[in-house]
Amino acid sequence: MNGRGQVVTRQFVTVLFPDGDPAVPLPTAQDDLSFLDATGLRTGGINPGPVEVTDRMQDLVPAAVDAAKRSVELTRDSHLAEVTERIASWSERAHRWRARYEQLELVGAERSKVRRLSDRVALEEQIAESLHPDQQLVRPLLLIVPTVEEN
């Protein structure tokens, strides 16, 4: 998220525990929500009602969040670099525009019009600065529990 509270990038990560051991998570970055198709949640799946959350399941949630954080960190730097590059590029163009404006010898209405444009560029520059990503949120949004738990 950026300084304005807007989501800059998002990534879905599934974390499986094939042996049920919280120490052995298998995170996988997902391109979209198609991973839900295999669960039946997107194709008319039926919620059977409340599920008893066992202590074993409770142990898996923090382990899954930690594994997802580590997975996201692998791609986070490249996402941040892309956003930072776009903002820096825009800021450089604004700086060049301002430098050219200061060299112009304008009078009267022309000077007033260009000054208003300069003020607008300065405001947009402040907005661009607020777009820098400044926080990362990782939340377990969905816990899928098998209908039959293997022992």
mmCIF file of the C-alpha atoms, coordinates in Angstrom:
data_MODEL
# 
_entry.id   MODEL 
# 
loop_
_atom_site.group_PDB 
_atom_site.id 
_atom_site.type_symbol 
_atom_site.label_atom_id 
_atom_site.label_alt_id 
_atom_site.label_comp_id 
_atom_site.label_asym_id 
_atom_site.label_entity_id 
_atom_site.label_seq_id 
_atom_site.pdbx_PDB_ins_code 
_atom_site.Cartn_x 
_atom_site.Cartn_y 
_atom_site.Cartn_z 
_atom_site.occupancy 
_atom_site.B_iso_or_equiv 
_atom_site.pdbx_formal_charge 
_atom_site.auth_seq_id 
_atom_site.auth_comp_id 
_atom_site.auth_asym_id 
_atom_site.auth_atom_id 
_atom_site.pdbx_PDB_model_num 
ATOM 1   C CA . MET A 1 1   ? 0.000   0.000   0.000   1.00 0.00 ? 1   MET A CA 1 
ATOM 2   C CA . ASN A 1 2   ? 1.084   3.542   -0.551  1.00 0.00 ? 2   ASN A CA 1 
ATOM 3   C CA . GLY A 1 3   ? 0.981   6.579   1.718   1.00 0.00 ? 3   GLY A CA 1 
ATOM 4   C CA . ARG A 1 4   ? -2.562  7.267   0.552   1.00 0.00 ? 4   ARG A CA 1 
ATOM 5   C CA . GLY A 1 5   ? -3.787  3.824   1.666   1.00 0.00 ? 5   GLY A CA 1 
ATOM 6   C CA . GLN A 1 6   ? -4.151  2.538   -1.894  1.00 0.00 ? 6   GLN A CA 1 
ATOM 7   C CA . VAL A 1 7   ? -3.139  -0.950  -2.942  1.00 0.00 ? 7   VAL A CA 1 
ATOM 8   C CA . VAL A 1 8   ? -0.129  -0.705  -5.265  1.00 0.00 ? 8   VAL A CA 1 
ATOM 9   C CA . THR A 1 9   ? 0.274   -4.376  -6.071  1.00 0.00 ? 9   THR A CA 1 
ATOM 10  C CA . ARG A 1 10  ? -1.411  -7.523  -4.918  1.00 0.00 ? 10  ARG A CA 1 
ATOM 11  C CA . GLN A 1 11  ? -0.385  -11.113 -5.018  1.00 0.00 ? 11  GLN A CA 1 
ATOM 12  C CA . PHE A 1 12  ? -2.259  -14.221 -4.011  1.00 0.00 ? 12  PHE A CA 1 
ATOM 13  C CA . VAL A 1 13  ? -0.228  -16.902 -2.293  1.00 0.00 ? 13  VAL A CA 1 
ATOM 14  C CA . THR A 1 14  ? -1.509  -20.338 -1.416  1.00 0.00 ? 14  THR A CA 1 
ATOM 15  C CA . VAL A 1 15  ? 0.231   -22.271 1.309   1.00 0.00 ? 15  VAL A CA 1 
ATOM 16  C CA . LEU A 1 16  ? -0.178  -26.014 1.584   1.00 0.00 ? 16  LEU A CA 1 
ATOM 17  C CA . PHE A 1 17  ? 0.930   -28.258 4.418   1.00 0.00 ? 17  PHE A CA 1 
ATOM 18  C CA . PRO A 1 18  ? 1.102   -31.689 2.762   1.00 0.00 ? 18  PRO A CA 1 
ATOM 19  C CA . ASP A 1 19  ? 2.159   -33.459 5.965   1.00 0.00 ? 19  ASP A CA 1 
ATOM 20  C CA . GLY A 1 20  ? 0.146   -31.200 8.255   1.00 0.00 ? 20  GLY A CA 1 
ATOM 21  C CA . ASP A 1 21  ? 3.405   -29.973 9.789   1.00 0.00 ? 21  ASP A CA 1 
ATOM 22  C CA . PRO A 1 22  ? 3.526   -26.179 10.347  1.00 0.00 ? 22  PRO A CA 1 
ATOM 23  C CA . ALA A 1 23  ? 7.314   -26.327 9.934   1.00 0.00 ? 23  ALA A CA 1 
ATOM 24  C CA . VAL A 1 24  ? 6.988   -27.493 6.306   1.00 0.00 ? 24  VAL A CA 1 
ATOM 25  C CA . PRO A 1 25  ? 4.842   -25.005 4.384   1.00 0.00 ? 25  PRO A CA 1 
ATOM 26  C CA . LEU A 1 26  ? 4.711   -25.014 0.585   1.00 0.00 ? 26  LEU A CA 1 
ATOM 27  C CA . PRO A 1 27  ? 3.876   -21.483 -0.622  1.00 0.00 ? 27  PRO A CA 1 
ATOM 28  C CA . THR A 1 28  ? 2.931   -20.875 -4.242  1.00 0.00 ? 28  THR A CA 1 
ATOM 29  C CA . ALA A 1 29  ? 2.361   -17.463 -5.837  1.00 0.00 ? 29  ALA A CA 1 
ATOM 30  C CA . GLN A 1 30  ? -0.836  -17.399 -7.894  1.00 0.00 ? 30  GLN A CA 1 
ATOM 31  C CA . ASP A 1 31  ? -1.414  -15.252 -10.978 1.00 0.00 ? 31  ASP A CA 1 
ATOM 32  C CA . ASP A 1 32  ? -5.158  -14.941 -10.404 1.00 0.00 ? 32  ASP A CA 1 
ATOM 33  C CA . LEU A 1 33  ? -8.052  -16.504 -8.534  1.00 0.00 ? 33  LEU A CA 1 
ATOM 34  C CA . SER A 1 34  ? -8.276  -19.615 -10.710 1.00 0.00 ? 34  SER A CA 1 
ATOM 35  C CA . PHE A 1 35  ? -6.678  -21.610 -7.880  1.00 0.00 ? 35  PHE A CA 1 
ATOM 36  C CA . LEU A 1 36  ? -10.092 -21.443 -6.185  1.00 0.00 ? 36  LEU A CA 1 
ATOM 37  C CA . ASP A 1 37  ? -11.631 -23.576 -8.925  1.00 0.00 ? 37  ASP A CA 1 
ATOM 38  C CA . ALA A 1 38  ? -10.072 -26.739 -7.486  1.00 0.00 ? 38  ALA A CA 1 
ATOM 39  C CA . THR A 1 39  ? -11.700 -26.014 -4.113  1.00 0.00 ? 39  THR A CA 1 
ATOM 40  C CA . GLY A 1 40  ? -15.234 -25.835 -5.459  1.00 0.00 ? 40  GLY A CA 1 
ATOM 41  C CA . LEU A 1 41  ? -15.658 -22.344 -4.026  1.00 0.00 ? 41  LEU A CA 1 
ATOM 42  C CA . ARG A 1 42  ? -16.127 -20.704 -7.414  1.00 0.00 ? 42  ARG A CA 1 
ATOM 43  C CA . THR A 1 43  ? -18.180 -23.390 -9.108  1.00 0.00 ? 43  THR A CA 1 
ATOM 44  C CA . GLY A 1 44  ? -21.219 -23.669 -6.869  1.00 0.00 ? 44  GLY A CA 1 
ATOM 45  C CA . GLY A 1 45  ? -19.517 -25.058 -3.784  1.00 0.00 ? 45  GLY A CA 1 
ATOM 46  C CA . ILE A 1 46  ? -21.701 -25.355 -0.710  1.00 0.00 ? 46  ILE A CA 1 
ATOM 47  C CA . ASN A 1 47  ? -20.677 -24.122 2.700   1.00 0.00 ? 47  ASN A CA 1 
ATOM 48  C CA . PRO A 1 48  ? -21.668 -26.916 5.075   1.00 0.00 ? 48  PRO A CA 1 
ATOM 49  C CA . GLY A 1 49  ? -21.680 -24.494 8.007   1.00 0.00 ? 49  GLY A CA 1 
ATOM 50  C CA . PRO A 1 50  ? -19.311 -23.845 10.873  1.00 0.00 ? 50  PRO A CA 1 
ATOM 51  C CA . VAL A 1 51  ? -16.137 -25.888 11.027  1.00 0.00 ? 51  VAL A CA 1 
ATOM 52  C CA . GLU A 1 52  ? -14.477 -26.917 14.245  1.00 0.00 ? 52  GLU A CA 1 
ATOM 53  C CA . VAL A 1 53  ? -11.115 -25.199 14.219  1.00 0.00 ? 53  VAL A CA 1 
ATOM 54  C CA . THR A 1 54  ? -8.698  -27.571 15.889  1.00 0.00 ? 54  THR A CA 1 
ATOM 55  C CA . ASP A 1 55  ? -5.473  -26.618 17.641  1.00 0.00 ? 55  ASP A CA 1 
ATOM 56  C CA . ARG A 1 56  ? -3.594  -28.190 14.748  1.00 0.00 ? 56  ARG A CA 1 
ATOM 57  C CA . MET A 1 57  ? -5.376  -25.875 12.303  1.00 0.00 ? 57  MET A CA 1 
ATOM 58  C CA . GLN A 1 58  ? -4.666  -22.890 14.537  1.00 0.00 ? 58  GLN A CA 1 
ATOM 59  C CA . ASP A 1 59  ? -0.948  -23.725 14.376  1.00 0.00 ? 59  ASP A CA 1 
ATOM 60  C CA . LEU A 1 60  ? -1.053  -23.677 10.576  1.00 0.00 ? 60  LEU A CA 1 
ATOM 61  C CA . VAL A 1 61  ? -2.379  -20.102 10.222  1.00 0.00 ? 61  VAL A CA 1 
ATOM 62  C CA . PRO A 1 62  ? 0.669   -18.187 11.547  1.00 0.00 ? 62  PRO A CA 1 
ATOM 63  C CA . ALA A 1 63  ? 2.976   -20.602 9.716   1.00 0.00 ? 63  ALA A CA 1 
ATOM 64  C CA . ALA A 1 64  ? 1.046   -19.945 6.479   1.00 0.00 ? 64  ALA A CA 1 
ATOM 65  C CA . VAL A 1 65  ? 1.201   -16.166 6.972   1.00 0.00 ? 65  VAL A CA 1 
ATOM 66  C CA . ASP A 1 66  ? 4.970   -16.322 7.574   1.00 0.00 ? 66  ASP A CA 1 
ATOM 67  C CA . ALA A 1 67  ? 5.494   -18.494 4.490   1.00 0.00 ? 67  ALA A CA 1 
ATOM 68  C CA . ALA A 1 68  ? 3.348   -16.126 2.382   1.00 0.00 ? 68  ALA A CA 1 
ATOM 69  C CA . LYS A 1 69  ? 5.350   -13.107 3.623   1.00 0.00 ? 69  LYS A CA 1 
ATOM 70  C CA . ARG A 1 70  ? 8.601   -14.768 2.614   1.00 0.00 ? 70  ARG A CA 1 
ATOM 71  C CA . SER A 1 71  ? 7.170   -15.652 -0.790  1.00 0.00 ? 71  SER A CA 1 
ATOM 72  C CA . VAL A 1 72  ? 5.938   -12.099 -1.398  1.00 0.00 ? 72  VAL A CA 1 
ATOM 73  C CA . GLU A 1 73  ? 9.306   -10.637 -0.386  1.00 0.00 ? 73  GLU A CA 1 
ATOM 74  C CA . LEU A 1 74  ? 10.894  -12.466 -3.313  1.00 0.00 ? 74  LEU A CA 1 
ATOM 75  C CA . THR A 1 75  ? 8.900   -10.375 -5.792  1.00 0.00 ? 75  THR A CA 1 
ATOM 76  C CA . ARG A 1 76  ? 8.364   -7.275  -3.662  1.00 0.00 ? 76  ARG A CA 1 
ATOM 77  C CA . ASP A 1 77  ? 11.648  -5.649  -4.617  1.00 0.00 ? 77  ASP A CA 1 
ATOM 78  C CA . SER A 1 78  ? 10.893  -5.848  -8.338  1.00 0.00 ? 78  SER A CA 1 
ATOM 79  C CA . HIS A 1 79  ? 7.390   -4.409  -7.803  1.00 0.00 ? 79  HIS A CA 1 
ATOM 80  C CA . LEU A 1 80  ? 8.811   -1.585  -5.688  1.00 0.00 ? 80  LEU A CA 1 
ATOM 81  C CA . ALA A 1 81  ? 11.473  -0.862  -8.300  1.00 0.00 ? 81  ALA A CA 1 
ATOM 82  C CA . GLU A 1 82  ? 8.822   -0.565  -11.034 1.00 0.00 ? 82  GLU A CA 1 
ATOM 83  C CA . VAL A 1 83  ? 6.679   1.835   -9.013  1.00 0.00 ? 83  VAL A CA 1 
ATOM 84  C CA . THR A 1 84  ? 9.681   3.882   -7.888  1.00 0.00 ? 84  THR A CA 1 
ATOM 85  C CA . GLU A 1 85  ? 10.928  4.122   -11.473 1.00 0.00 ? 85  GLU A CA 1 
ATOM 86  C CA . ARG A 1 86  ? 7.560   5.399   -12.713 1.00 0.00 ? 86  ARG A CA 1 
ATOM 87  C CA . ILE A 1 87  ? 7.368   8.007   -9.955  1.00 0.00 ? 87  ILE A CA 1 
ATOM 88  C CA . ALA A 1 88  ? 10.995  9.087   -10.486 1.00 0.00 ? 88  ALA A CA 1 
ATOM 89  C CA . SER A 1 89  ? 10.404  9.408   -14.223 1.00 0.00 ? 89  SER A CA 1 
ATOM 90  C CA . TRP A 1 90  ? 7.383   11.608  -13.674 1.00 0.00 ? 90  TRP A CA 1 
ATOM 91  C CA . SER A 1 91  ? 9.233   13.714  -11.073 1.00 0.00 ? 91  SER A CA 1 
ATOM 92  C CA . GLU A 1 92  ? 12.154  14.195  -13.472 1.00 0.00 ? 92  GLU A CA 1 
ATOM 93  C CA . ARG A 1 93  ? 9.804   15.412  -16.213 1.00 0.00 ? 93  ARG A CA 1 
ATOM 94  C CA . ALA A 1 94  ? 8.185   17.817  -13.741 1.00 0.00 ? 94  ALA A CA 1 
ATOM 95  C CA . HIS A 1 95  ? 11.614  19.087  -12.682 1.00 0.00 ? 95  HIS A CA 1 
ATOM 96  C CA . ARG A 1 96  ? 12.637  19.670  -16.315 1.00 0.00 ? 96  ARG A CA 1 
ATOM 97  C CA . TRP A 1 97  ? 9.362   21.482  -16.981 1.00 0.00 ? 97  TRP A CA 1 
ATOM 98  C CA . ARG A 1 98  ? 9.910   23.710  -13.952 1.00 0.00 ? 98  ARG A CA 1 
ATOM 99  C CA . ALA A 1 99  ? 13.512  24.472  -14.990 1.00 0.00 ? 99  ALA A CA 1 
ATOM 100 C CA . ARG A 1 100 ? 12.312  25.504  -18.459 1.00 0.00 ? 100 ARG A CA 1 
ATOM 101 C CA . TYR A 1 101 ? 9.537   27.615  -16.968 1.00 0.00 ? 101 TYR A CA 1 
ATOM 102 C CA . GLU A 1 102 ? 12.025  29.511  -14.814 1.00 0.00 ? 102 GLU A CA 1 
ATOM 103 C CA . GLN A 1 103 ? 14.089  30.357  -17.922 1.00 0.00 ? 103 GLN A CA 1 
ATOM 104 C CA . LEU A 1 104 ? 11.154  31.854  -19.791 1.00 0.00 ? 104 LEU A CA 1 
ATOM 105 C CA . GLU A 1 105 ? 10.762  35.600  -19.858 1.00 0.00 ? 105 GLU A CA 1 
ATOM 106 C CA . LEU A 1 106 ? 7.008   35.897  -19.691 1.00 0.00 ? 106 LEU A CA 1 
ATOM 107 C CA . VAL A 1 107 ? 4.877   38.905  -18.839 1.00 0.00 ? 107 VAL A CA 1 
ATOM 108 C CA . GLY A 1 108 ? 1.285   39.554  -17.894 1.00 0.00 ? 108 GLY A CA 1 
ATOM 109 C CA . ALA A 1 109 ? -1.330  36.915  -18.661 1.00 0.00 ? 109 ALA A CA 1 
ATOM 110 C CA . GLU A 1 110 ? 1.212   34.445  -20.058 1.00 0.00 ? 110 GLU A CA 1 
ATOM 111 C CA . ARG A 1 111 ? 3.226   34.552  -16.834 1.00 0.00 ? 111 ARG A CA 1 
ATOM 112 C CA . SER A 1 112 ? 0.063   34.116  -14.743 1.00 0.00 ? 112 SER A CA 1 
ATOM 113 C CA . LYS A 1 113 ? -1.104  31.139  -16.813 1.00 0.00 ? 113 LYS A CA 1 
ATOM 114 C CA . VAL A 1 114 ? 2.276   29.410  -16.652 1.00 0.00 ? 114 VAL A CA 1 
ATOM 115 C CA . ARG A 1 115 ? 2.492   30.078  -12.882 1.00 0.00 ? 115 ARG A CA 1 
ATOM 116 C CA . ARG A 1 116 ? -0.884  28.332  -12.400 1.00 0.00 ? 116 ARG A CA 1 
ATOM 117 C CA . LEU A 1 117 ? 0.410   25.397  -14.432 1.00 0.00 ? 117 LEU A CA 1 
ATOM 118 C CA . SER A 1 118 ? 3.556   25.365  -12.326 1.00 0.00 ? 118 SER A CA 1 
ATOM 119 C CA . ASP A 1 119 ? 1.463   25.265  -9.144  1.00 0.00 ? 119 ASP A CA 1 
ATOM 120 C CA . ARG A 1 120 ? -0.503  22.359  -10.569 1.00 0.00 ? 120 ARG A CA 1 
ATOM 121 C CA . VAL A 1 121 ? 2.707   20.499  -11.443 1.00 0.00 ? 121 VAL A CA 1 
ATOM 122 C CA . ALA A 1 122 ? 3.930   21.053  -7.864  1.00 0.00 ? 122 ALA A CA 1 
ATOM 123 C CA . LEU A 1 123 ? 0.669   19.637  -6.492  1.00 0.00 ? 123 LEU A CA 1 
ATOM 124 C CA . GLU A 1 124 ? 0.875   16.625  -8.789  1.00 0.00 ? 124 GLU A CA 1 
ATOM 125 C CA . GLU A 1 125 ? 4.459   16.117  -7.647  1.00 0.00 ? 125 GLU A CA 1 
ATOM 126 C CA . GLN A 1 126 ? 3.244   15.964  -4.025  1.00 0.00 ? 126 GLN A CA 1 
ATOM 127 C CA . ILE A 1 127 ? 0.604   13.455  -5.049  1.00 0.00 ? 127 ILE A CA 1 
ATOM 128 C CA . ALA A 1 128 ? 3.230   11.368  -6.850  1.00 0.00 ? 128 ALA A CA 1 
ATOM 129 C CA . GLU A 1 129 ? 5.365   11.317  -3.704  1.00 0.00 ? 129 GLU A CA 1 
ATOM 130 C CA . SER A 1 130 ? 2.392   10.009  -1.716  1.00 0.00 ? 130 SER A CA 1 
ATOM 131 C CA . LEU A 1 131 ? 2.143   7.086   -4.152  1.00 0.00 ? 131 LEU A CA 1 
ATOM 132 C CA . HIS A 1 132 ? 5.396   5.495   -2.962  1.00 0.00 ? 132 HIS A CA 1 
ATOM 133 C CA . PRO A 1 133 ? 4.665   2.096   -1.405  1.00 0.00 ? 133 PRO A CA 1 
ATOM 134 C CA . ASP A 1 134 ? 5.249   2.309   2.325   1.00 0.00 ? 134 ASP A CA 1 
ATOM 135 C CA . GLN A 1 135 ? 3.678   -0.765  3.863   1.00 0.00 ? 135 GLN A CA 1 
ATOM 136 C CA . GLN A 1 136 ? 3.041   -4.424  3.202   1.00 0.00 ? 136 GLN A CA 1 
ATOM 137 C CA . LEU A 1 137 ? -0.027  -6.280  4.347   1.00 0.00 ? 137 LEU A CA 1 
ATOM 138 C CA . VAL A 1 138 ? -0.243  -10.054 4.465   1.00 0.00 ? 138 VAL A CA 1 
ATOM 139 C CA . ARG A 1 139 ? -3.528  -11.408 5.689   1.00 0.00 ? 139 ARG A CA 1 
ATOM 140 C CA . PRO A 1 140 ? -4.968  -14.882 5.759   1.00 0.00 ? 140 PRO A CA 1 
ATOM 141 C CA . LEU A 1 141 ? -8.104  -14.123 3.825   1.00 0.00 ? 141 LEU A CA 1 
ATOM 142 C CA . LEU A 1 142 ? -9.255  -17.665 3.336   1.00 0.00 ? 142 LEU A CA 1 
ATOM 143 C CA . LEU A 1 143 ? -8.716  -20.869 5.264   1.00 0.00 ? 143 LEU A CA 1 
ATOM 144 C CA . ILE A 1 144 ? -9.795  -23.925 3.323   1.00 0.00 ? 144 ILE A CA 1 
ATOM 145 C CA . VAL A 1 145 ? -10.370 -26.994 5.446   1.00 0.00 ? 145 VAL A CA 1 
ATOM 146 C CA . PRO A 1 146 ? -10.686 -30.433 3.851   1.00 0.00 ? 146 PRO A CA 1 
ATOM 147 C CA . THR A 1 147 ? -14.068 -32.072 4.294   1.00 0.00 ? 147 THR A CA 1 
ATOM 148 C CA . VAL A 1 148 ? -12.368 -35.211 5.603   1.00 0.00 ? 148 VAL A CA 1 
ATOM 149 C CA . GLU A 1 149 ? -9.280  -34.805 7.719   1.00 0.00 ? 149 GLU A CA 1 
ATOM 150 C CA . GLU A 1 150 ? -6.657  -37.477 7.220   1.00 0.00 ? 150 GLU A CA 1 
ATOM 151 C CA . ASN A 1 151 ? -4.896  -38.933 10.269  1.00 0.00 ? 151 ASN A CA 1 
# 
